[in-house]
Amino acid sequence: MKFDKRIGIIGIGKMGEALISGLIRSKLIDPSKVGVSDINLERKEYISAKYSVTCYPETDDLINNSDIVVIAVKPRDMKTVLDDIKAQLKPKHLLISIAAGISTSFILRHLQKNISLIRAMPNSPCMIGEGMTVLAPLPGTSIEHIQYAKEIFCSVGKVLLLDEEHLNAVTGLSGSGPAYVYLFIEALTAGGMKVGLPEKVALILSTQTLYGSSKMLLETGESPKKLKGLVATPGGTTVSGLTELEIGNVKASIISAVEKATQRARQLGIE
């Protein structure tokens, strides 16, 4: 089913482009109904040419020609963007923000008006249509607007709805999580090379192992602990490896990483 609304995206970095690509690839919306705005003229021209979307020179024009507005800028740029668009926003608009750590209360305080508002926390695999996005609608947001937001982000992966109080934790886990996974793959690959495997082979083995293991979790519905036990035969090679990981406090370090990233997300909201 095609979207019957016009979407404007402010900020067309990697995540902004991922949304444009997903919307068009999924045929959810005609490119003519997508508008973009960015301070980088070269970037705007590139995106406009690549996806055949409308490039607006000013955010005023974008707001006036959109029903749904997605703000996809860095947290440090949010105040400037909100100040730029607040005069043009109307009650009909749905505003979606993907800025990490920036609360709905911060947004409403700067807009100085009530509006349908949803915070979203996507992650980088959205760029290939395999992202994980959590949506946190402002209380009172209509079911219709929530459904629009779900359809937008379903075009780039999976979607969950949670209360806003969980968004910083989501940022620390799934928002930052791809980097943790890449680090683990990097380490696994280095381990393979240390025991004699060519780098290319070690990377393929590491990447497919992570992919297959994740898919097995999703498709079987079993717990990680149970699936780990199926591999870790007593006295076997896997147990030796897991023991070494425990000595290195790998599990505790990952937990700490999620905690620290969550704390940083909270700090972004008050800076």
C-alpha positions as CSV (number, residue, x, y, z in Angstrom):
1,M,0.0,0.0,0.0
2,K,1.4,3.4,-1.0
3,F,1.7,6.2,1.5
4,D,-0.9,9.0,1.0
5,K,1.2,11.5,2.9
6,R,4.2,13.7,1.9
7,I,7.4,13.1,3.9
8,G,10.1,15.7,4.5
9,I,13.5,14.7,5.8
10,I,15.8,17.3,7.4
11,G,19.4,16.1,7.5
12,I,20.4,13.6,4.8
13,G,23.5,12.0,6.2
14,K,23.7,8.2,6.4
15,M,20.6,7.6,8.3
16,G,18.6,10.2,6.4
17,E,19.6,8.5,3.1
18,A,18.9,5.1,4.6
19,L,15.3,6.2,5.2
20,I,14.9,7.6,1.7
21,S,16.4,4.5,0.1
22,G,14.1,2.2,2.2
23,L,11.0,4.2,1.5
24,I,11.6,4.1,-2.2
25,R,12.9,0.6,-2.4
26,S,9.8,-0.8,-0.6
27,K,7.6,1.3,-2.9
28,L,5.9,2.7,0.2
29,I,5.9,6.2,-1.3
30,D,6.5,7.8,-4.7
31,P,9.8,9.7,-4.8
32,S,7.8,12.8,-5.8
33,K,6.3,12.9,-2.3
34,V,9.6,12.9,-0.6
35,G,11.4,16.2,0.2
36,V,14.8,16.7,1.6
37,S,16.8,19.6,3.2
38,D,20.4,19.8,4.3
39,I,23.0,22.5,4.9
40,N,25.3,20.7,2.6
41,L,24.4,21.8,-1.0
42,E,26.5,19.1,-2.6
43,R,24.9,16.4,-0.5
44,K,21.4,17.7,-1.4
45,E,22.2,17.7,-5.1
46,Y,23.6,14.1,-4.8
47,I,20.5,12.8,-3.0
48,S,18.1,14.6,-5.3
49,A,19.7,13.2,-8.4
50,K,20.1,9.6,-7.0
51,Y,16.6,9.2,-5.7
52,S,14.6,11.7,-7.7
53,V,13.3,13.4,-4.6
54,T,12.6,17.1,-4.2
55,C,15.4,19.2,-2.8
56,Y,14.3,22.2,-0.9
57,P,16.7,25.2,-0.4
58,E,15.0,26.2,2.9
59,T,13.4,24.2,5.7
60,D,10.4,26.5,5.5
61,D,9.6,25.2,2.0
62,L,10.0,21.6,3.1
63,I,7.7,22.0,6.1
64,N,5.0,23.7,4.0
65,N,5.1,20.8,1.5
66,S,5.2,17.9,4.0
67,D,2.7,16.1,6.3
68,I,5.4,14.1,8.1
69,V,8.7,15.7,9.0
70,V,11.7,13.6,10.1
71,I,14.6,15.3,11.8
72,A,17.7,13.3,11.1
73,V,20.4,15.6,12.4
74,K,23.1,15.3,15.1
75,P,21.9,16.1,18.6
76,R,24.1,19.2,18.8
77,D,22.2,20.6,15.8
78,M,18.7,20.0,17.2
79,K,18.1,23.4,18.8
80,T,19.0,25.2,15.6
81,V,16.7,23.1,13.5
82,L,13.8,23.4,15.9
83,D,14.2,27.2,16.0
84,D,14.2,27.2,12.2
85,I,11.0,25.1,11.8
86,K,8.8,26.0,14.7
87,A,7.0,28.9,13.0
88,Q,5.9,26.6,10.1
89,L,4.8,23.6,12.0
90,K,1.1,23.1,12.2
91,P,-1.2,20.8,14.3
92,K,-1.6,18.6,11.1
93,H,2.1,17.7,11.1
94,L,3.7,14.6,12.5
95,L,7.2,15.3,13.7
96,I,9.7,12.4,14.1
97,S,13.1,12.9,15.7
98,I,16.0,10.4,15.5
99,A,18.5,12.5,17.5
100,A,20.0,10.4,20.2
101,G,19.3,11.6,23.8
102,I,17.0,14.5,22.8
103,S,13.8,14.1,24.7
104,T,10.3,15.0,23.6
105,S,10.2,17.6,26.5
106,F,13.3,19.3,25.0
107,I,11.7,19.4,21.6
108,L,8.3,20.7,22.9
109,R,10.1,23.3,25.0
110,H,11.9,24.7,22.0
111,L,8.9,24.5,19.7
112,Q,6.7,26.2,22.2
113,K,3.6,24.4,20.8
114,N,1.8,21.1,21.0
115,I,2.3,18.8,18.1
116,S,2.2,15.1,17.3
117,L,5.7,13.9,18.1
118,I,7.5,10.6,18.0
119,R,11.1,9.8,19.0
120,A,12.8,7.1,17.1
121,M,16.1,5.3,17.7
122,P,17.2,3.4,14.5
123,N,20.6,1.8,14.0
124,S,23.1,1.6,11.1
125,P,21.9,-1.7,9.5
126,C,18.9,0.4,8.4
127,M,21.2,1.3,5.5
128,I,20.8,-2.2,4.1
129,G,17.2,-2.7,5.2
130,E,18.0,-4.8,8.3
131,G,17.8,-2.2,11.0
132,M,16.3,-2.2,14.4
133,T,14.2,0.9,15.3
134,V,12.4,1.7,18.6
135,L,9.6,4.2,18.5
136,A,8.5,6.2,21.5
137,P,5.4,8.3,20.7
138,L,4.5,11.3,22.9
139,P,1.4,10.4,24.9
140,G,-1.7,11.4,23.1
141,T,-0.2,10.8,19.6
142,S,-2.9,9.3,17.4
143,I,-2.9,5.7,16.4
144,E,-2.9,6.9,12.8
145,H,0.4,8.8,13.3
146,I,2.0,5.9,15.1
147,Q,1.1,3.6,12.2
148,Y,2.6,6.1,9.7
149,A,5.9,6.1,11.8
150,K,5.9,2.3,12.0
151,E,5.5,2.0,8.2
152,I,8.3,4.4,7.6
153,F,10.8,2.5,9.7
154,C,9.5,-0.9,8.7
155,S,10.8,0.0,5.3
156,V,14.4,-0.2,6.7
157,G,14.0,-3.1,9.2
158,K,12.1,-4.2,12.3
159,V,10.3,-1.9,14.7
160,L,9.3,-1.9,18.4
161,L,7.2,0.5,20.4
162,L,8.4,1.4,23.9
163,D,7.9,4.2,26.4
164,E,10.3,7.1,26.1
165,E,11.9,6.4,29.4
166,H,13.7,3.4,27.7
167,L,15.1,5.3,24.7
168,N,18.5,6.1,26.2
169,A,18.9,2.4,27.1
170,V,17.9,1.5,23.6
171,T,20.5,3.9,22.3
172,G,23.2,2.2,24.4
173,L,22.2,-1.2,23.2
174,S,20.8,-1.4,19.7
175,G,21.8,2.1,18.6
176,S,25.4,1.6,19.5
177,G,25.3,-2.2,19.3
178,P,26.5,-2.6,15.7
179,A,29.9,-1.1,16.7
180,Y,30.2,-3.7,19.5
181,V,29.4,-6.5,17.0
182,Y,31.9,-5.2,14.5
183,L,34.6,-5.1,17.3
184,F,33.8,-8.7,18.1
185,I,34.1,-9.7,14.5
186,E,37.3,-7.8,14.3
187,A,38.7,-9.7,17.3
188,L,37.4,-13.0,16.1
189,T,39.1,-12.4,12.7
190,A,42.3,-11.5,14.4
191,G,42.1,-14.7,16.4
192,G,41.7,-16.7,13.3
193,M,44.7,-15.0,11.7
194,K,46.8,-15.7,14.9
195,V,46.2,-19.4,14.5
196,G,47.1,-19.5,10.8
197,L,44.1,-18.5,8.7
198,P,44.4,-16.0,5.9
199,E,42.7,-12.7,6.8
200,K,40.0,-13.0,4.1
201,V,39.1,-16.5,5.2
202,A,39.0,-15.5,8.8
203,L,36.7,-12.6,8.1
204,I,34.3,-14.7,6.1
205,L,34.2,-17.3,8.8
206,S,33.7,-14.7,11.6
207,T,31.0,-12.8,9.7
208,Q,29.0,-15.8,8.7
209,T,29.3,-17.3,12.2
210,L,27.8,-14.1,13.7
211,Y,25.1,-13.9,11.0
212,G,24.1,-17.6,11.3
213,S,24.1,-17.5,15.1
214,S,21.9,-14.4,15.2
215,K,19.5,-15.9,12.7
216,M,19.4,-19.2,14.7
217,L,18.4,-17.2,17.8
218,L,15.6,-15.3,15.9
219,E,14.2,-18.4,14.2
220,T,14.4,-20.9,17.0
221,G,13.2,-18.6,19.8
222,E,15.6,-20.3,22.2
223,S,17.6,-18.4,24.7
224,P,21.3,-17.6,24.0
225,K,22.3,-19.6,27.1
226,K,20.6,-22.7,25.8
227,L,22.1,-22.4,22.3
228,K,25.5,-21.7,23.8
229,G,25.1,-25.0,25.8
230,L,24.5,-26.9,22.6
231,V,27.9,-25.9,21.3
232,A,29.9,-26.1,24.5
233,T,30.5,-29.8,25.0
234,P,32.1,-30.6,28.3
235,G,35.9,-30.9,27.9
236,G,35.7,-29.7,24.4
237,T,37.3,-26.9,22.4
238,T,34.4,-24.4,22.9
239,V,34.6,-24.7,26.7
240,S,38.3,-23.9,26.5
241,G,37.5,-20.8,24.5
242,L,34.6,-19.7,26.7
243,T,36.8,-20.1,29.8
244,E,39.4,-17.7,28.3
245,L,36.6,-15.2,27.6
246,E,35.4,-15.4,31.2
247,I,39.0,-14.8,32.4
248,G,39.1,-11.7,30.3
249,N,35.7,-10.5,31.7
250,V,34.3,-10.1,28.2
251,K,30.7,-10.4,29.2
252,A,31.2,-7.8,32.0
253,S,32.9,-5.4,29.6
254,I,30.0,-5.6,27.1
255,I,27.5,-4.9,29.9
256,S,29.7,-1.9,30.9
257,A,29.8,-0.7,27.3
258,V,26.0,-0.6,27.2
259,E,25.8,1.2,30.5
260,K,28.4,3.8,29.4
261,A,26.7,4.4,26.1
262,T,23.3,4.8,27.9
263,Q,24.8,7.4,30.3
264,R,26.3,9.3,27.3
265,A,22.8,9.3,25.7
266,R,21.4,10.9,28.8
267,Q,24.2,13.5,28.8
268,L,23.5,14.5,25.2
269,G,20.0,15.4,26.3
270,I,21.2,18.0,28.8
271,E,24.2,19.5,26.9
